[in-house]
Amino acid sequence: MLDYILAALVLIGAVFTLVGSIGLLKLPDFFMRLHGPTKATTLGVGAILVASALYFSLATEQISTHEILVTLFLFITAPVSAHLMAKAALHLKIKQVERTQNKR
Amino acid sequence: MLMTVLPFAFALVSLALLLSFVRLVKGPDVPDRILALDTLYINAIALLILLGLYLGSSLYFEAALLIAVMGFVGTVALSKYLLRGDIME
C-alpha cells in the first residue's frame, strides 16, 4: 500500500516539474513565464521530497530530516528570488504582451 | 511499484531540464535567462533526489542542499547586478 503512495507522490512530483518547464517554454512574456516554475518549486520538488522522506524514514527506521531541510529552504527562497527577478525585469522595462495584467 | 515508476519520473524530469535549457539558450531578455537558470537548478535538485531514491543512498541530499543554496545565491547576485549594475556597493 505504502509503495503505491510513494509511487504516486514521485509521479505527481515529476509531472508538476515537467508542467513548470513547459510553462516556462510556452508562455508568451516574462511576467507570465515567472508563474510557470513556481509549480515546479513548490508542488514538484515538494512531492518528490515528501516521497523520499517517507521512503528513508521507513528504510532506516529513524526519521529522515535532510529532505525537510531542502523543502524548507526552497519554500523560503523561491518567493525572494521571484521578487528580485520581477524587479529586475521591471527595471529593464522588458516587453509585455497585451494580455498581461496590470500592464504599465 | 516505486522502482517501476522511477524510470518514468527520470524521463519526465530530464525532459523538464531540457525544456528549461531551451529557454536558457533562446530567452529574448536577460531576466528570462536568469529565470531559466533558476528552473534548471530546481529541476537538477529533483533529479538528484530521484537518483538518491533509486540508489537508496541518502548521500545525495547534501548535494541537493548545496545546489539549492548556491543556486539561490546565484539568482540573487545576477538579479542584483541587473538592478544596480553592481552586486555589492
N, CA and C atoms of all chains as a GROMACS GRO file, in nm:
protein
  579
    1MET      N    1   0.084  -0.121   0.000
    1MET     CA    2   0.000   0.000   0.000
    1MET      C    3   0.087   0.125   0.000
    2LEU      N    4   0.184   0.128   0.093
    2LEU     CA    5   0.270   0.246   0.104
    2LEU      C    6   0.353   0.264  -0.022
    3ASP      N    7   0.388   0.150  -0.082
    3ASP     CA    8   0.463   0.153  -0.207
    3ASP      C    9   0.388   0.231  -0.315
    4TYR      N   10   0.255   0.208  -0.320
    4TYR     CA   11   0.173   0.278  -0.419
    4TYR      C   12   0.168   0.428  -0.390
    5ILE      N   13   0.159   0.462  -0.261
    5ILE     CA   14   0.156   0.605  -0.224
    5ILE      C   15   0.287   0.672  -0.267
    6LEU      N   16   0.398   0.604  -0.239
    6LEU     CA   17   0.529   0.659  -0.277
    6LEU      C   18   0.538   0.677  -0.427
    7ALA      N   19   0.492   0.575  -0.503
    7ALA     CA   20   0.497   0.583  -0.649
    7ALA      C   21   0.412   0.698  -0.699
    8ALA      N   22   0.291   0.715  -0.639
    8ALA     CA   23   0.203   0.824  -0.680
    8ALA      C   24   0.268   0.959  -0.653
    9LEU      N   25   0.330   0.973  -0.535
    9LEU     CA   26   0.393   1.101  -0.500
    9LEU      C   27   0.506   1.134  -0.597
   10VAL      N   28   0.589   1.032  -0.630
   10VAL     CA   29   0.700   1.056  -0.722
   10VAL      C   30   0.649   1.097  -0.860
   11LEU      N   31   0.543   1.028  -0.905
   11LEU     CA   32   0.488   1.061  -1.038
   11LEU      C   33   0.428   1.201  -1.040
   12ILE      N   34   0.352   1.236  -0.933
   12ILE     CA   35   0.292   1.370  -0.926
   12ILE      C   36   0.402   1.476  -0.929
   13GLY      N   37   0.507   1.453  -0.850
   13GLY     CA   38   0.617   1.548  -0.847
   13GLY      C   39   0.681   1.565  -0.983
   14ALA      N   40   0.708   1.454  -1.052
   14ALA     CA   41   0.774   1.461  -1.183
   14ALA      C   42   0.684   1.532  -1.284
   15VAL      N   43   0.552   1.502  -1.280
   15VAL     CA   44   0.461   1.566  -1.376
   15VAL      C   45   0.455   1.716  -1.352
   16PHE      N   46   0.452   1.759  -1.223
   16PHE     CA   47   0.444   1.903  -1.197
   16PHE      C   48   0.574   1.973  -1.236
   17THR      N   49   0.689   1.903  -1.217
   17THR     CA   50   0.815   1.962  -1.263
   17THR      C   51   0.812   1.985  -1.413
   18LEU      N   52   0.760   1.886  -1.487
   18LEU     CA   53   0.752   1.899  -1.633
   18LEU      C   54   0.656   2.011  -1.671
   19VAL      N   55   0.541   2.021  -1.600
   19VAL     CA   56   0.444   2.126  -1.631
   19VAL      C   57   0.506   2.264  -1.611
   20GLY      N   58   0.584   2.279  -1.503
   20GLY     CA   59   0.652   2.407  -1.479
   20GLY      C   60   0.744   2.444  -1.592
   21SER      N   61   0.820   2.346  -1.644
   21SER     CA   62   0.914   2.378  -1.752
   21SER      C   63   0.842   2.404  -1.883
   22ILE      N   64   0.730   2.332  -1.906
   22ILE     CA   65   0.653   2.360  -2.028
   22ILE      C   66   0.599   2.502  -2.022
   23GLY      N   67   0.550   2.543  -1.904
   23GLY     CA   68   0.504   2.680  -1.887
   23GLY      C   69   0.614   2.780  -1.913
   24LEU      N   70   0.735   2.749  -1.863
   24LEU     CA   71   0.849   2.838  -1.885
   24LEU      C   72   0.879   2.853  -2.033
   25LEU      N   73   0.861   2.745  -2.109
   25LEU     CA   74   0.894   2.750  -2.251
   25LEU      C   75   0.783   2.813  -2.333
   26LYS      N   76   0.658   2.789  -2.295
   26LYS     CA   77   0.548   2.820  -2.387
   26LYS      C   78   0.482   2.957  -2.363
   27LEU      N   79   0.481   3.006  -2.239
   27LEU     CA   80   0.404   3.128  -2.211
   27LEU      C   81   0.466   3.249  -2.283
   28PRO      N   82   0.382   3.347  -2.321
   28PRO     CA   83   0.427   3.448  -2.416
   28PRO      C   84   0.520   3.556  -2.362
   29ASP      N   85   0.509   3.600  -2.235
   29ASP     CA   86   0.604   3.704  -2.192
   29ASP      C   87   0.660   3.676  -2.053
   30PHE      N   88   0.760   3.754  -2.013
   30PHE     CA   89   0.837   3.719  -1.893
   30PHE      C   90   0.751   3.709  -1.769
   31PHE      N   91   0.658   3.805  -1.752
   31PHE     CA   92   0.580   3.807  -1.628
   31PHE      C   93   0.484   3.689  -1.620
   32MET      N   94   0.442   3.635  -1.736
   32MET     CA   95   0.364   3.512  -1.734
   32MET      C   96   0.455   3.392  -1.710
   33ARG      N   97   0.574   3.398  -1.767
   33ARG     CA   98   0.666   3.285  -1.752
   33ARG      C   99   0.709   3.267  -1.608
   34LEU      N  100   0.714   3.377  -1.534
   34LEU     CA  101   0.751   3.370  -1.393
   34LEU      C  102   0.656   3.279  -1.314
   35HIS      N  103   0.533   3.266  -1.366
   35HIS     CA  104   0.430   3.189  -1.299
   35HIS      C  105   0.452   3.039  -1.314
   36GLY      N  106   0.513   2.996  -1.425
   36GLY     CA  107   0.528   2.853  -1.451
   36GLY      C  108   0.616   2.779  -1.351
   37PRO      N  109   0.742   2.818  -1.333
   37PRO     CA  110   0.834   2.742  -1.248
   37PRO      C  111   0.796   2.738  -1.100
   38THR      N  112   0.702   2.824  -1.055
   38THR     CA  113   0.662   2.814  -0.914
   38THR      C  114   0.595   2.680  -0.887
   39LYS      N  115   0.528   2.624  -0.991
   39LYS     CA  116   0.468   2.491  -0.975
   39LYS      C  117   0.579   2.387  -0.955
   40ALA      N  118   0.687   2.400  -1.031
   40ALA     CA  119   0.797   2.305  -1.017
   40ALA      C  120   0.860   2.315  -0.879
   41THR      N  121   0.876   2.439  -0.827
   41THR     CA  122   0.942   2.455  -0.697
   41THR      C  123   0.858   2.399  -0.584
   42THR      N  124   0.729   2.438  -0.579
   42THR     CA  125   0.650   2.400  -0.463
   42THR      C  126   0.597   2.258  -0.475
   43LEU      N  127   0.512   2.234  -0.575
   43LEU     CA  128   0.447   2.103  -0.583
   43LEU      C  129   0.542   1.995  -0.632
   44GLY      N  130   0.620   2.025  -0.738
   44GLY     CA  131   0.706   1.923  -0.798
   44GLY      C  132   0.810   1.871  -0.702
   45VAL      N  133   0.903   1.961  -0.663
   45VAL     CA  134   1.009   1.918  -0.572
   45VAL      C  135   0.952   1.880  -0.437
   46GLY      N  136   0.843   1.949  -0.393
   46GLY     CA  137   0.781   1.917  -0.265
   46GLY      C  138   0.733   1.773  -0.259
   47ALA      N  139   0.660   1.729  -0.363
   47ALA     CA  140   0.606   1.594  -0.361
   47ALA      C  141   0.718   1.490  -0.365
   48ILE      N  142   0.820   1.515  -0.448
   48ILE     CA  143   0.932   1.420  -0.456
   48ILE      C  144   1.005   1.411  -0.322
   49LEU      N  145   1.022   1.527  -0.256
   49LEU     CA  146   1.092   1.528  -0.127
   49LEU      C  147   1.011   1.457  -0.018
   50VAL      N  148   0.879   1.474  -0.020
   50VAL     CA  149   0.795   1.403   0.077
   50VAL      C  150   0.806   1.254   0.056
   51ALA      N  151   0.806   1.211  -0.073
   51ALA     CA  152   0.820   1.069  -0.104
   51ALA      C  153   0.952   1.015  -0.051
   52SER      N  154   1.061   1.091  -0.072
   52SER     CA  155   1.190   1.038  -0.029
   52SER      C  156   1.202   1.043   0.123
   53ALA      N  157   1.140   1.143   0.189
   53ALA     CA  158   1.142   1.145   0.336
   53ALA      C  159   1.071   1.023   0.392
   54LEU      N  160   0.953   0.988   0.334
   54LEU     CA  161   0.881   0.870   0.378
   54LEU      C  162   0.964   0.744   0.356
   55TYR      N  163   1.024   0.735   0.236
   55TYR     CA  164   1.099   0.615   0.199
   55TYR      C  165   1.216   0.592   0.294
   56PHE      N  166   1.295   0.699   0.318
   56PHE     CA  167   1.414   0.680   0.402
   56PHE      C  168   1.378   0.667   0.548
   57SER      N  169   1.266   0.728   0.592
   57SER     CA  170   1.224   0.710   0.730
   57SER      C  171   1.188   0.565   0.755
   58LEU      N  172   1.126   0.498   0.655
   58LEU     CA  173   1.087   0.359   0.673
   58LEU      C  174   1.204   0.264   0.651
   59ALA      N  175   1.295   0.300   0.557
   59ALA     CA  176   1.404   0.208   0.525
   59ALA      C  177   1.506   0.202   0.638
   60THR      N  178   1.533   0.318   0.702
   60THR     CA  179   1.638   0.319   0.805
   60THR      C  180   1.580   0.320   0.946
   61GLU      N  181   1.443   0.326   0.958
   61GLU     CA  182   1.376   0.324   1.087
   61GLU      C  183   1.418   0.436   1.179
   62GLN      N  184   1.466   0.546   1.122
   62GLN     CA  185   1.478   0.670   1.201
   62GLN      C  186   1.434   0.785   1.112
   63ILE      N  187   1.379   0.888   1.176
   63ILE     CA  188   1.317   0.994   1.097
   63ILE      C  189   1.425   1.069   1.018
   64SER      N  190   1.400   1.080   0.887
   64SER     CA  191   1.498   1.143   0.800
   64SER      C  192   1.464   1.291   0.783
   65THR      N  193   1.558   1.379   0.819
   65THR     CA  194   1.526   1.522   0.822
   65THR      C  195   1.596   1.604   0.714
   66HIS      N  196   1.688   1.541   0.637
   66HIS     CA  197   1.757   1.617   0.531
   66HIS      C  198   1.657   1.679   0.433
   67GLU      N  199   1.557   1.598   0.395
   67GLU     CA  200   1.462   1.641   0.293
   67GLU      C  201   1.382   1.761   0.339
   68ILE      N  202   1.345   1.757   0.468
   68ILE     CA  203   1.266   1.868   0.523
   68ILE      C  204   1.347   1.997   0.511
   69LEU      N  205   1.478   1.984   0.532
   69LEU     CA  206   1.568   2.100   0.523
   69LEU      C  207   1.565   2.159   0.383
   70VAL      N  208   1.577   2.072   0.280
   70VAL     CA  209   1.575   2.119   0.141
   70VAL      C  210   1.441   2.185   0.110
   71THR      N  211   1.330   2.120   0.151
   71THR     CA  212   1.196   2.176   0.125
   71THR      C  213   1.182   2.313   0.188
   72LEU      N  214   1.222   2.323   0.315
   72LEU     CA  215   1.211   2.450   0.388
   72LEU      C  216   1.291   2.558   0.318
   73PHE      N  217   1.412   2.524   0.279
   73PHE     CA  218   1.498   2.622   0.212
   73PHE      C  219   1.435   2.669   0.082
   74LEU      N  220   1.385   2.574   0.002
   74LEU     CA  221   1.325   2.612  -0.127
   74LEU      C  222   1.200   2.698  -0.105
   75PHE      N  223   1.118   2.662  -0.004
   75PHE     CA  224   0.995   2.737   0.019
   75PHE      C  225   1.025   2.879   0.067
   76ILE      N  226   1.136   2.897   0.140
   76ILE     CA  227   1.170   3.032   0.186
   76ILE      C  228   1.231   3.114   0.072
   77THR      N  229   1.318   3.051  -0.009
   77THR     CA  230   1.394   3.131  -0.105
   77THR      C  231   1.320   3.155  -0.236
   78ALA      N  232   1.225   3.069  -0.274
   78ALA     CA  233   1.160   3.084  -0.405
   78ALA      C  234   1.089   3.219  -0.420
   79PRO      N  235   1.009   3.266  -0.323
   79PRO     CA  236   0.946   3.397  -0.340
   79PRO      C  237   1.047   3.511  -0.348
   80VAL      N  238   1.155   3.500  -0.270
   80VAL     CA  239   1.255   3.608  -0.270
   80VAL      C  240   1.319   3.620  -0.408
   81SER      N  241   1.358   3.506  -0.466
   81SER     CA  242   1.424   3.515  -0.597
   81SER      C  243   1.325   3.557  -0.705
   82ALA      N  244   1.196   3.512  -0.695
   82ALA     CA  245   1.097   3.554  -0.794
   82ALA      C  246   1.075   3.704  -0.786
   83HIS      N  247   1.069   3.758  -0.664
   83HIS     CA  248   1.052   3.902  -0.644
   83HIS      C  249   1.168   3.980  -0.706
   84LEU      N  250   1.291   3.932  -0.681
   84LEU     CA  251   1.408   4.003  -0.734
   84LEU      C  252   1.410   3.998  -0.886
   85MET      N  253   1.374   3.882  -0.944
   85MET     CA  254   1.374   3.872  -1.091
   85MET      C  255   1.268   3.964  -1.151
   86ALA      N  256   1.149   3.971  -1.086
   86ALA     CA  257   1.044   4.059  -1.137
   86ALA      C  258   1.088   4.204  -1.127
   87LYS      N  259   1.157   4.239  -1.016
   87LYS     CA  260   1.206   4.376  -1.002
   87LYS      C  261   1.307   4.410  -1.110
   88ALA      N  262   1.396   4.315  -1.140
   88ALA     CA  263   1.496   4.338  -1.244
   88ALA      C  264   1.429   4.355  -1.379
   89ALA      N  265   1.325   4.273  -1.406
   89ALA     CA  266   1.256   4.282  -1.535
   89ALA      C  267   1.183   4.416  -1.547
   90LEU      N  268   1.123   4.463  -1.436
   90LEU     CA  269   1.055   4.593  -1.438
   90LEU      C  270   1.155   4.706  -1.460
   91HIS      N  271   1.272   4.690  -1.395
   91HIS     CA  272   1.376   4.792  -1.407
   91HIS      C  273   1.425   4.803  -1.550
   92LEU      N  274   1.439   4.687  -1.618
   92LEU     CA  275   1.488   4.688  -1.757
   92LEU      C  276   1.377   4.723  -1.855
   93LYS      N  277   1.251   4.731  -1.807
   93LYS     CA  278   1.135   4.761  -1.893
   93LYS      C  279   1.128   4.667  -2.012
   94ILE      N  280   1.130   4.536  -1.986
   94ILE     CA  281   1.122   4.441  -2.097
   94ILE      C  282   0.980   4.439  -2.153
   95LYS      N  283   0.972   4.386  -2.274
   95LYS     CA  284   0.844   4.390  -2.348
   95LYS      C  285   0.736   4.308  -2.278
   96GLN      N  286   0.610   4.357  -2.281
   96GLN     CA  287   0.496   4.283  -2.227
   96GLN      C  288   0.394   4.265  -2.339
   97VAL      N  289   0.325   4.150  -2.336
   97VAL     CA  290   0.217   4.132  -2.434
   97VAL      C  291   0.093   4.206  -2.387
   98GLU      N  292  -0.006   4.216  -2.478
   98GLU     CA  293  -0.127   4.294  -2.449
   98GLU      C  294  -0.206   4.234  -2.334
   99ARG      N  295  -0.199   4.099  -2.318
   99ARG     CA  296  -0.285   4.032  -2.222
   99ARG      C  297  -0.233   4.035  -2.079
  100THR      N  298  -0.108   4.078  -2.057
  100THR     CA  299  -0.053   4.079  -1.922
  100THR      C  300  -0.134   4.171  -1.832
  101GLN      N  301  -0.165   4.120  -1.708
  101GLN     CA  302  -0.247   4.202  -1.619
  101GLN      C  303  -0.164   4.313  -1.557
  102ASN      N  304  -0.233   4.424  -1.521
  102ASN     CA  305  -0.168   4.542  -1.463
  102ASN      C  306  -0.052   4.590  -1.548
  103LYS      N  307  -0.079   4.594  -1.678
  103LYS     CA  308   0.025   4.633  -1.773
  103LYS      C  309   0.058   4.781  -1.754
  104ARG      N  310   0.188   4.811  -1.762
  104ARG     CA  311   0.228   4.950  -1.748
  104ARG      C  312   0.235   5.017  -1.885
  105MET      N  313   0.662  -0.135  -0.704
  105MET     CA  314   0.589  -0.032  -0.777
  105MET      C  315   0.672   0.094  -0.791
  106LEU      N  316   0.739   0.132  -0.682
  106LEU     CA  317   0.821   0.253  -0.684
  106LEU      C  318   0.932   0.240  -0.787
  107MET      N  319   0.993   0.120  -0.794
  107MET     CA  320   1.105   0.102  -0.886
  107MET      C  321   1.061   0.099  -1.032
  108THR      N  322   0.933   0.061  -1.057
  108THR     CA  323   0.887   0.067  -1.196
  108THR      C  324   0.850   0.209  -1.236
  109VAL      N  325   0.808   0.291  -1.138
  109VAL     CA  326   0.766   0.428  -1.170
  109VAL      C  327   0.888   0.519  -1.186
  110LEU      N  328   0.995   0.491  -1.112
  110LEU     CA  329   1.110   0.581  -1.110
  110LEU      C  330   1.170   0.611  -1.248
  111PRO      N  331   1.186   0.512  -1.340
  111PRO     CA  332   1.239   0.549  -1.473
  111PRO      C  333   1.153   0.650  -1.546
  112PHE      N  334   1.019   0.638  -1.533
  112PHE     CA  335   0.930   0.737  -1.596
  112PHE      C  336   0.953   0.875  -1.535
  113ALA      N  337   0.968   0.878  -1.403
  113ALA     CA  338   0.992   1.006  -1.336
  113ALA      C  339   1.123   1.067  -1.383
  114PHE      N  340   1.226   0.980  -1.399
  114PHE     CA  341   1.355   1.028  -1.453
  114PHE      C  342   1.334   1.091  -1.589
  115ALA      N  343   1.256   1.022  -1.675
  115ALA     CA  344   1.234   1.073  -1.811
  115ALA      C  345   1.163   1.207  -1.807
  116LEU      N  346   1.059   1.220  -1.722
  116LEU     CA  347   0.983   1.345  -1.716
  116LEU      C  348   1.069   1.460  -1.667
  117VAL      N  349   1.147   1.435  -1.560
  117VAL     CA  350   1.228   1.544  -1.504
  117VAL      C  351   1.341   1.581  -1.602
  118SER      N  352   1.396   1.481  -1.672
  118SER     CA  353   1.501   1.511  -1.769
  118SER      C  354   1.446   1.594  -1.883
  119LEU      N  355   1.322   1.564  -1.926
  119LEU     CA  356   1.257   1.643  -2.031
  119LEU      C  357   1.237   1.787  -1.982
  120ALA      N  358   1.198   1.801  -1.855
  120ALA     CA  359   1.179   1.935  -1.798
  120ALA      C  360   1.311   2.012  -1.800
  121LEU      N  361   1.420   1.943  -1.764
  121LEU     CA  362   1.553   2.004  -1.766
  121LEU      C  363   1.588   2.053  -1.906
  122LEU      N  364   1.557   1.968  -2.005
  122LEU     CA  365   1.587   2.002  -2.144
  122LEU      C  366   1.507   2.125  -2.189
  123LEU      N  367   1.377   2.129  -2.150
  123LEU     CA  368   1.292   2.242  -2.191
  123LEU      C  369   1.342   2.372  -2.130
  124SER      N  370   1.382   2.367  -2.002
  124SER     CA  371   1.430   2.492  -1.942
  124SER      C  372   1.564   2.531  -2.001
  125PHE      N  373   1.642   2.431  -2.047
  125PHE     CA  374   1.768   2.464  -2.114
  125PHE      C  375   1.741   2.533  -2.248
  126VAL      N  376   1.635   2.488  -2.318
  126VAL     CA  377   1.598   2.554  -2.443
  126VAL      C  378   1.566   2.701  -2.418
  127ARG      N  379   1.491   2.727  -2.307
  127ARG     CA  380   1.458   2.866  -2.274
  127ARG      C  381   1.583   2.945  -2.238
  128LEU      N  382   1.679   2.877  -2.173
  128LEU     CA  383   1.805   2.945  -2.137
  128LEU      C  384   1.881   2.988  -2.262
  129VAL      N  385   1.880   2.904  -2.365
  129VAL     CA  386   1.953   2.939  -2.488
  129VAL      C  387   1.878   3.045  -2.566
  130LYS      N  388   1.743   3.033  -2.569
  130LYS     CA  389   1.661   3.112  -2.660
  130LYS      C  390   1.618   3.246  -2.601
  131GLY      N  391   1.594   3.247  -2.466
  131GLY     CA  392   1.532   3.359  -2.396
  131GLY      C  393   1.563   3.497  -2.451
  132PRO      N  394   1.462   3.575  -2.489
  132PRO     CA  395   1.492   3.702  -2.555
  132PRO      C  396   1.563   3.803  -2.466
  133ASP      N  397   1.532   3.806  -2.335
  133ASP     CA  398   1.593   3.906  -2.248
  133ASP      C  399   1.676   3.839  -2.139
  134VAL      N  400   1.754   3.922  -2.067
  134VAL     CA  401   1.839   3.866  -1.962
  134VAL      C  402   1.758   3.808  -1.847
  135PRO      N  403   1.649   3.873  -1.796
  135PRO     CA  404   1.572   3.810  -1.688
  135PRO      C  405   1.516   3.674  -1.726
  136ASP      N  406   1.482   3.655  -1.855
  136ASP     CA  407   1.437   3.523  -1.899
  136ASP      C  408   1.544   3.419  -1.877
  137ARG      N  409   1.667   3.456  -1.907
  137ARG     CA  410   1.777   3.360  -1.890
  137ARG      C  411   1.800   3.329  -1.743
  138ILE      N  412   1.788   3.432  -1.657
  138ILE     CA  413   1.805   3.408  -1.513
  138ILE      C  414   1.696   3.314  -1.462
  139LEU      N  415   1.572   3.338  -1.508
  139LEU     CA  416   1.460   3.252  -1.467
  139LEU      C  417   1.482   3.109  -1.515
  140ALA      N  418   1.536   3.095  -1.637
  140ALA     CA  419   1.562   2.960  -1.689
  140ALA      C  420   1.670   2.890  -1.607
  141LEU      N  421   1.772   2.965  -1.564
  141LEU     CA  422   1.877   2.907  -1.478
  141LEU      C  423   1.818   2.862  -1.345
  142ASP      N  424   1.730   2.946  -1.290
  142ASP     CA  425   1.663   2.914  -1.164
  142ASP      C  426   1.586   2.782  -1.176
  143THR      N  427   1.507   2.771  -1.285
  143THR     CA  428   1.430   2.649  -1.309
  143THR      C  429   1.522   2.530  -1.330
  144LEU      N  430   1.634   2.555  -1.399
  144LEU     CA  431   1.730   2.449  -1.428
  144LEU      C  432   1.785   2.390  -1.298
  145TYR      N  433   1.819   2.476  -1.201
  145TYR     CA  434   1.875   2.417  -1.079
  145TYR      C  435   1.768   2.350  -0.994
  146ILE      N  436   1.644   2.400  -1.001
  146ILE     CA  437   1.538   2.331  -0.927
  146ILE      C  438   1.513   2.192  -0.986
  147ASN      N  439   1.516   2.184  -1.120
  147ASN     CA  440   1.499   2.053  -1.184
  147ASN      C  441   1.616   1.962  -1.152
  148ALA      N  442   1.737   2.020  -1.140
  148ALA     CA  443   1.853   1.938  -1.104
  148ALA      C  444   1.838   1.881  -0.964
  149ILE      N  445   1.781   1.962  -0.871
  149ILE     CA  446   1.756   1.912  -0.736
  149ILE      C  447   1.659   1.794  -0.740
  150ALA      N  448   1.550   1.808  -0.820
  150ALA     CA  449   1.453   1.700  -0.831
  150ALA      C  450   1.519   1.573  -0.885
  151LEU      N  451   1.604   1.590  -0.986
  151LEU     CA  452   1.672   1.475  -1.047
  151LEU      C  453   1.766   1.406  -0.948
  152LEU      N  454   1.838   1.486  -0.868
  152LEU     CA  455   1.930   1.430  -0.768
  152LEU      C  456   1.855   1.351  -0.662
  153ILE      N  457   1.739   1.404  -0.619
  153ILE     CA  458   1.662   1.334  -0.515
  153ILE      C  459   1.606   1.204  -0.570
  154LEU      N  460   1.563   1.207  -0.698
  154LEU     CA  461   1.516   1.082  -0.760
  154LEU      C  462   1.628   0.980  -0.767
  155LEU      N  463   1.749   1.027  -0.798
  155LEU     CA  464   1.865   0.937  -0.804
  155LEU      C  465   1.894   0.877  -0.667
  156GLY      N  466   1.881   0.961  -0.561
  156GLY     CA  467   1.900   0.912  -0.426
  156GLY      C  468   1.799   0.805  -0.389
  157LEU      N  469   1.672   0.826  -0.434
  157LEU     CA  470   1.568   0.724  -0.410
  157LEU      C  471   1.602   0.595  -0.482
  158TYR      N  472   1.649   0.610  -0.607
  158TYR     CA  473   1.675   0.493  -0.692
  158TYR      C  474   1.790   0.409  -0.638
  159LEU      N  475   1.897   0.477  -0.593
  159LEU     CA  476   2.013   0.404  -0.544
  159LEU      C  477   2.003   0.374  -0.394
  160GLY      N  478   1.900   0.427  -0.328
  160GLY     CA  479   1.882   0.401  -0.186
  160GLY      C  480   1.991   0.460  -0.099
  161SER      N  481   2.047   0.574  -0.144
  161SER     CA  482   2.154   0.636  -0.067
  161SER      C  483   2.113   0.777  -0.028
  162SER      N  484   2.137   0.814   0.098
  162SER     CA  485   2.096   0.948   0.143
  162SER      C  486   2.209   1.048   0.125
  163LEU      N  487   2.315   1.007   0.055
  163LEU     CA  488   2.429   1.096   0.033
  163LEU      C  489   2.392   1.211  -0.060
  164TYR      N  490   2.289   1.190  -0.143
  164TYR     CA  491   2.258   1.288  -0.247
  164TYR      C  492   2.190   1.412  -0.193
  165PHE      N  493   2.138   1.406  -0.068
  165PHE     CA  494   2.067   1.523  -0.016
  165PHE      C  495   2.161   1.636   0.017
  166GLU      N  496   2.282   1.602   0.059
  166GLU     CA  497   2.381   1.707   0.084
  166GLU      C  498   2.410   1.782  -0.046
  167ALA      N  499   2.425   1.707  -0.156
  167ALA     CA  500   2.448   1.768  -0.286
  167ALA      C  501   2.330   1.855  -0.325
  168ALA      N  502   2.206   1.804  -0.299
  168ALA     CA  503   2.086   1.880  -0.336
  168ALA      C  504   2.078   2.009  -0.256
  169LEU      N  505   2.110   2.002  -0.127
  169LEU     CA  506   2.106   2.121  -0.042
  169LEU      C  507   2.208   2.223  -0.088
  170LEU      N  508   2.327   2.174  -0.125
  170LEU     CA  509   2.433   2.262  -0.173
  170LEU      C  510   2.391   2.332  -0.301
  171ILE      N  511   2.329   2.256  -0.393
  171ILE     CA  512   2.282   2.316  -0.519
  171ILE      C  513   2.175   2.420  -0.490
  172ALA      N  514   2.086   2.391  -0.392
  172ALA     CA  515   1.980   2.486  -0.359
  172ALA      C  516   2.040   2.617  -0.310
  173VAL      N  517   2.138   2.607  -0.217
  173VAL     CA  518   2.198   2.729  -0.161
  173VAL      C  519   2.270   2.808  -0.269
  174MET      N  520   2.354   2.737  -0.347
  174MET     CA  521   2.435   2.806  -0.448
  174MET      C  522   2.347   2.865  -0.558
  175GLY      N  523   2.241   2.793  -0.595
  175GLY     CA  524   2.152   2.844  -0.698
  175GLY      C  525   2.082   2.970  -0.654
  176PHE      N  526   2.037   2.971  -0.527
  176PHE     CA  527   1.969   3.091  -0.474
  176PHE      C  528   2.065   3.210  -0.473
  177VAL      N  529   2.187   3.186  -0.425
  177VAL     CA  530   2.285   3.295  -0.420
  177VAL      C  531   2.313   3.347  -0.561
  178GLY      N  532   2.324   3.255  -0.657
  178GLY     CA  533   2.349   3.297  -0.795
  178GLY      C  534   2.236   3.380  -0.852
  179THR      N  535   2.111   3.335  -0.829
  179THR     CA  536   1.996   3.410  -0.880
  179THR      C  537   1.992   3.550  -0.820
  180VAL      N  538   2.013   3.559  -0.687
  180VAL     CA  539   2.009   3.690  -0.620
  180VAL      C  540   2.119   3.780  -0.674
  181ALA      N  541   2.240   3.724  -0.692
  181ALA     CA  542   2.352   3.805  -0.739
  181ALA      C  543   2.326   3.857  -0.879
  182LEU      N  544   2.276   3.771  -0.968
  182LEU     CA  545   2.250   3.814  -1.106
  182LEU      C  546   2.141   3.919  -1.112
  183SER      N  547   2.032   3.900  -1.032
  183SER     CA  548   1.923   3.998  -1.033
  183SER      C  549   1.969   4.132  -0.977
  184LYS      N  550   2.050   4.126  -0.870
  184LYS     CA  551   2.104   4.249  -0.812
  184LYS      C  552   2.192   4.321  -0.913
  185TYR      N  553   2.268   4.244  -0.989
  185TYR     CA  554   2.354   4.306  -1.089
  185TYR      C  555   2.271   4.379  -1.194
  186LEU      N  556   2.160   4.316  -1.235
  186LEU     CA  557   2.073   4.382  -1.334
  186LEU      C  558   2.009   4.507  -1.276
  187LEU      N  559   1.972   4.501  -1.146
  187LEU     CA  560   1.903   4.615  -1.084
  187LEU      C  561   1.996   4.733  -1.063
  188ARG      N  562   2.118   4.703  -1.017
  188ARG     CA  563   2.205   4.810  -0.969
  188ARG      C  564   2.326   4.834  -1.057
  189GLY      N  565   2.360   4.736  -1.142
  189GLY     CA  566   2.485   4.746  -1.218
  189GLY      C  567   2.605   4.712  -1.132
  190ASP      N  568   2.576   4.653  -1.013
  190ASP     CA  569   2.680   4.625  -0.916
  190ASP      C  570   2.621   4.524  -0.818
  191ILE      N  571   2.700   4.430  -0.767
  191ILE     CA  572   2.642   4.330  -0.677
  191ILE      C  573   2.643   4.381  -0.533
  192MET      N  574   2.758   4.430  -0.488
  192MET     CA  575   2.763   4.491  -0.354
  192MET      C  576   2.824   4.629  -0.367
  193GLU      N  577   2.749   4.730  -0.319
  193GLU     CA  578   2.807   4.864  -0.331
  193GLU      C  579   2.836   4.922  -0.192
   0.00000   0.00000   0.00000
